[in-house]
Amino acid sequence: MAATHPLSLRFFRHLLLACTLFAAAAPIATLAVNKPNWPLEVLSWNLDKAYPGVEYNYRLAVRGGEYPYTFALLNSPTGMTLHPRTGEIKWIPSSESAANSVSISITDSRGASLTHSFTVDADRSAFRFVSANGNNTANGSEATPWASLAYASANAGTSRYIYVKAGTYRETFTINASACGRFLAWPGDAATIIGNGAGNSSISINGGDKLIFQGFTFDANNHRWLFSCDAGLLQNVIWRKNTMHNAYSNDWENPAFIFFWDGSQKPIEGQIEYKNMVMQDNVFFDLENPNNHGASTTLYNVQDLLYEDNLVYDIDGRGVSDKDDGYRNTFRNNVIHDCAIGIGLYNQYSQGSIEIDHNLIYNCGIQLGGQPGYLKDVFIHHNTLLGGIGLSWVLNEPRSTNFNIYANIISVGANIPYSIDPMRVEDAGGAYHYEYPNWFQTSAPKVQIDGNLIWTTSSAIAGYSWGIPGTTWSSWQAHGYDLNSLLANPGLDSNYALAPTSSYYGIYGRDYAGATTADTTAPTVPTNLTGTATSVTAINLTWTASIDAVGVTGYGVYRDGTLKGTTANTQYSDTGLTASTAYAYSVSAYDAAGNTSARCTAINVMTLPGGSSSSSSSSSSSSSSGSSSSSSSSSSSSSSSSSSSSGAQAPSSGGGGAPSAWFFVNLAGAWLMGLLIKSHPHRRTQP
């Protein structure tokens, strides 16, 4: 535990009077918090097969040490590349070959290192194919593909990979330990999977090992869940570069895009049910539930989860819900906004060894505790949080301990940065009432808070969520909290980021020195492409805008597979054509970093016959958007990305212990959590 060396209160009173953008930010002194001290380890399983002539794309999922990490290739086959900040591996093998050795050095910010090694075979026989034009009586080769993912899963074999070509697939099926659960969208193709059937989920996973779902658009089609995981043992599953949307439920049954059922195992006690789950570079949005009980993923009994570089918004409930018995789970470098709660740790029975770091969370906040279990060893640091941190009845549980909140930017406007719920007190006969808890605790505190940059126009720095007056900044510090913190306006820009020239940069929030990486994630695929012939020589095209975590710069328009032009708008006029001729059009999106999405499904449009002067020919496509971006500062590039340059670019035509003074305790029903932070506003599109 680090020693406490508080600065004088007089110094902080001076800062309180200043409270300006130009307040000087000295390096943080030794903080009155504990920090995680977990070893570096790779959680992702190694993709061991590649298809000759096609891009192999795999990203290491790393936990422990001190983020950010640096990756370097020590040994690899010719042509393999490795992103030095994200750990994304790319390789196009020219021909079949066996046992290609790969060794990678992983170094954290403190200099600790790990060497990770594996082999990859370039082997056509290790793959099967699904196409919208396939047939389930075929053999599943690239030349004669199958027609459905369900059939492929049942017949490919557990060790093979399944490439899915462009198209829309309506699916509902179950993957068990004897079925194949390795699905990859064909690089550059927009493959959309729509939930089908009358059940609550689209894809059920009932056990297994080494599964992957990469590069898809998943439309839940108003089902409660997209993925329903229910197994005695499920290990090593990767969800990466997917877009998941359109889930709905009007009940309290934890609607989510990825849901893990509750079993009897308790990971914190050494029991395993779900282990090594990786969710990277996904987009989750549009989950509707009137009870605010949904989440992008709801976790029961999950251990060793890495939830990294995802974009999450418009979720009625929690952006992420670690509901019960979570253990050694990491939530890192995500962008979460416009949910009732951003990240929630709910400890229905137990929860421990949790790290929440380098996230951007706005129009919602973080919730610690919500049900009558215990929570311990929690580290919340280097987040940029435009919403408060809510603390609930978990603080009254004797086994709860070691909460650490440090190096964050917490900017809440007129609200209070730290809020506490009232306690629910049980009465005789099943009745209950609420009481406001005692803020002061004579025993060793459960929570250490220090070294944060805080901005609020409220006179209270902490208080009850129902508006009872709280404690002031000077009183807060007098009791030993946020002693090395600043109360000052961070001066965030329109993207909620610090300017690199800010005196706070590299000290507070997610813009920690070296933590942000280049934007290497493509926008989503344009949707609803429509074409109309306006004359014998011209066709007008329109489409629905793509989504990008940073921002879409423009669109590439392709005629008959060749790039004809670019535009910053969602419309384009193609001229100089021939009368009575059919043309095939598709559109891709690109961002300022040059990342390019896959092209949307092509449409055919015919020009008017000679002598015509008005519109009489039109065509449209309603294909859903493809997989793409995740977080705005540290995501890996899409498998369909064709550029990694830093400038705007059109797509190519080729495709110490805390003070032993006090803290507060409280109890609250789970349904009160939406009151901790302001309720999220009406839905809006991603900026």
Secondary structure, 3 states (H helix, E strand, C coil): CCCCCCCCHHHHHHHHHHCCCCCCCCCCCCCCCCCCCCCCEECCCCCCEECCCCCEEEECCEECCCCCCEEEEEECCCCCEECCCCCEEEECCCCCEEEEEEEEEEECCCCCEEEEEEEEEECHHHEEEECCCCCCCCCCCCCCCECCHHHHHHHCCCCCEEEECCEEEEECEEEECCCCCEEEECCCCCEEEEECCCCCEEEEEECEEEEEEECCEEECCCCCEEEEECCCCEEEEEEECCEEEEEECCCCCCCEEEEECCCCCCHHHCCCCEEEEEEECCEEEEEECCCCCEEEEEEECEEEEEEECCEEEEEEEEEEEEEECEECCEEECCEEEEEEEEEEECCCCCEEEEEEECCEEECCCEEECCCCCCCEEEEEECCEEECCEEECHHHHCCCCEEEEEECCEEECCCCCCEEECCEEEECHHHCEEEECCCCCCCCCCCEEEECCEEECCCCCCEEECCCCCCECHHHHHHCCCCCCCEECCCCCCCCCCCCCCCCCCCCCCCCCCCCCCCCCCCCCCCEEEEEEECCCCCEEEEEECCCCCCCEEEEEEEECCEEEEEECCCEEEECCCCCCCEEEEEEEEEECCCCECCCCCCEEEECCCCCCCCCCEEEECCCCCCCCCCCCCCCCCCCCCCCCCCCCCCCCCCCCCCCCCCCCCCCCCHHHHHHCCCCCCCCCCCC
